[in-house]
């Protein structure tokens, strides 16, 4: 905080509740983007609970990308 004050840095954060009124419009638009392939995301999927600790350590060390998911039971 001292650096912010001494250097007159402007800090702006936001609270999710500031944007809650826009959520229905966003969800409708995002659903369309997902359907047409415009919106894409990446997940780092690790299989089996016994691999979760190593995956978590990798998360803290920056070895993952996107959202880290531990899959407890494989897809069928």
Order of alpha helices (4+ residues) and beta strands (2+ residues): alpha-alpha-beta-alpha-beta
